Amino acid sequence: MIKSYVIASPYRDLNLIVNAFADAGLDLEIFPAVWGDSLDPEDITSRIELDGTRALIGWESATNRQLACALSHQLVYENAFHSQCDWALVLEDDVEVSKEFLETIFSFNLEFASPTVISFFSRGKRFVRRNHVKELNDSDLYECLIPPGQAAAYIINRKALETIMSFPKISGLADWPRWSRFCDFYLAYPWMVKEDANGSLIPIPPLNKGRYWAWRLGTISGIGFFMDRRFFQSFSEYFFWHIKPWILRVKFKLGFIGPINSSDPLAVWVSKIPFLH
């Protein structure tokens, strides 16, 4: 059984999403988003590990809007877990979906043995293995090397929900917190949904380059691990969050990794030299 959710802010028109589900004859639960500008401080302290979140982000603290985004998704996970569903389809309110997309998802053979998340759109990190895993209508599923950027539209299985429930507090990036390290991620490319013209309501904070590079030098030297040692179970976890993404980014900058489709600026990123992955 698949249960479907859209995380809705009070500023979005949901007609396109609601109509697509109605046309496909499917149920949709509208889940009010937690709004960062009025986030209850008690919710922050009781549900979010702030120091751990800062350690996983690295060079800055999360904004209230980012924390609210993480809380919104967490509340959906809790609802889906208690509903006993096999999969939860989660949509943010800034995406456009079609009847054809929904028919494909609800008819696809979703058999994955491990905790699994399949994402249908990303503008962020898109590092994947070159060989696709499964065909999904006109798209292919590619296995991610690290959790991708953005959580606009994805489907998550029960084993992943059980993994999430084992973490008492949210810690880490807004889209994919600490629990994501224990899940398999896939990207469906070509993308099966698209963002609407309005974009995200969560602005990206301006980058303090001095603070960023001071932190980056700390990660390379290993000083950062020892400074934040209490927030990581092992060096391998620290490596997963802070060093592996940087190595992949350097390979991308050097041209060893690039888009699988050079004509699409939003294509997934694959190794140009297969053995590098």
Buried (B, 14 or more C-beta within 10 A) or exposed (E): EBBBBBBBBEEBEBEBBBEBBEEBEBEBEEBEBBBBEEBEEEEBEEBBBBEBBBBBBBBBEBBBBBBBBBBBBBBBBEBBBEEEBEBBBBBBBBBBBBBBBBBBBBEBEBEBEEBBBBBBBBBBBBBBBBEBBBEBBEBBBBBBBBBBBBBBBBBBBBBBBEBBBEBEBBBBBBBBBBBBBBBBBBBBBBBBBBBEEEEBBBEEEEEEEEEEEEBBEBBEEEEBBEEBEEBBEEEEBBBBBBBBBBEBBEBBEEEBBBBBEEEEEBBBBBBBEEEEB
